[in-house]
Amino acid sequence: MSLPVRTLPIVERWDCHGCGRCCRGTIIELDADDLRRLRAQGWEEHPDYRGQAIVARRGLWRRRDHLAKRPDGSCIFLLPDGRCRIHREFGMEAKPLVCQMFPLQIVPLDQFAYVTLRRFCPSAAADRGRPMDEHRATARDLVERWQKRPRPAAPPPLVRGRRSSWNDVLVVADALGRLVRDATYPLVRRLVHALEFCDLLESCRFDRLEGSRLVELASLLEAAAVRDSGQWFQNRQAPDPRTARLFRQTVFEYLSLHPRHTPDHSWKARWRLLVEATRFHRGSGKASRHGLPFPKATFESLECARGPLAQTVLRPINRWFEAAVASLRFSVLARRSWPVVESFRAMALGFPVAMWTLRLTCADRAPEVDDALEVVAMLDRGETYAPLVGRRHRLRVTAMTRRAGLARLAAWYAR
């Protein structure tokens, strides 16, 4: 049974403005239909592509085809004006399905699927364009045409070691959504409220707890989370050394996803990467910029308070977290085997990562909207990036949680 497609309970907006960012630094995987269309287009005979591979393969055990890239990480079909050559010469329907869909993203649940936006796209991150309701028919047509109809997904567990029903998952998701979208508080407080809610939920005994009892419990835990979270802001403290080290490891992973990061696979670049990883582990002295064109800084300077950010700068970051929670994509896509509470913590860790990255990006100047849009792109890519959804990162998040580190990190870097 295929699922009906719905938009989120919050309004998202988007239209393509031809920036070409989706064609830089992304891996466009190809299925059999995509490969067949590319072969029919005869690119091997085109004078600009003769002798060049337009399809590459990756993976040791499970080989996957994807569009080839230029040395700077851009798609081989990206033109200087930011347009796609396949689109220009053969039309929209000739492109790979991933390209046709982007930035639309389908998130399957049990009775329906959400269509939401990948905010790696700057227009999506800035909510520039028409409401998503006007794109729903396009998304439905695409999934029907290419027979990629969303199927019901299995519910993720709420907490480790306990199976859950979709009803249970949606009760908890609604509670998290209310906490994260509560405009009474700034984003950092909302995320800490939700983190506290996850901790309280994880400490409960779930025997005979379902249906109306779970609804009642969630309501009580929401109130308790809001009431008890003030401690993290009354006396903000720096993270303990081990949490700080795990946090810097996470930042190091995220920085390779920044839109201004240019991949370099030379042996010299690999040696530099090892040196930078060592500096991030130590966390003192000159801060490595991971090949990004940012001002010079020290790790110590990145711990300093910077004061409140302008609301125009915070808005794209707010919207990314709100959409991620409303769609449940933080849990049911790349982290499907993780419990909901652990998936939420991994996503919420993106907030202090974003604040640290803005410090590195801007040095002494005030962050601007474009800086925030780039950070949102980095967070968005992290939701499907293997090192940030795998077992090693899960252990990292668990270790920081046991040391009460996530709320402390969020409060510390929001100064």
LINMONOR-V470287 format. One line per field, one symbol per residue. ss: DSSP state (@ for helix, = for strand, . for the rest). phi: phi as a letter, one per 40 degrees, with the letter a starting at -180 (. if undefined). burial: # if it has 24 or more other ideal C-beta (glycine too) atoms within 12 Angstrom, else .. Layout:
ss: ???
phi: ???
burial: ???
This chain:
ss: .=.====.....==......@@@=....=..@@@@@@@@@..@@@.........====.....====.=....==..=.....=@@@@@@.@@@..@@@@@..=====...======....@@@@....==@@@.@@@@@@@@@@.....=..............@@@@@@@@@@@@@@@......@@@@@@@@@@@@@@@@.........@@@@@@@@@@@@@@@@@..@@@@......@@@@@@@@@@@@@@@...........@@@@@@@@@@@@@@@@...=...........=..@@@.......@@@@@@@@@@@@@@@@@.@@@@.......@@@@@@@@@@@@@@@@@@@@@@@......@@@@@@@@@@@@@@...@@@@.@@@@@@@@@@@@..@@@@@@@@@..
phi: .cbcbbcccbcbbaacbgcgcccbgbbbcbcccccccccccgccccdcbcgbccbbbagccbcbcaccbcdcgccccccdcgcccccccbgdcccdddcccdccbcbcbbbabcbbbcccccccccfchcccdcbccccccccccbfbdcbdccccccbcgbcbccdcccccccccccccccccbcdcccccdcccdcccccccccdfbafccccccdcccdccccccccdcbcacbcccdcccccccccddccccbcdccbcabcccccccccccccccccgagcccbfgccbccabcccccccbgcccccccdccdcccccccccgccbbbcbccccdccccccccdccccccccccccbfcccdbdcccccccdccccccbcdcbbccccccccccccccfccccccccccc
burial: ..#.####.#.#####..############...#..##..#.#..........##.........#####...######.....####......#################.#################...#..##.###.##..#.#.#..#.#####..#.#.#.###############...#################.#.#..#....#..##..##..##..#..#.....##...###################.#.........#..#..##..#...######.#..#.#..##..#..#...##.#####################.#########################....#.#.###############..##...##.######..############
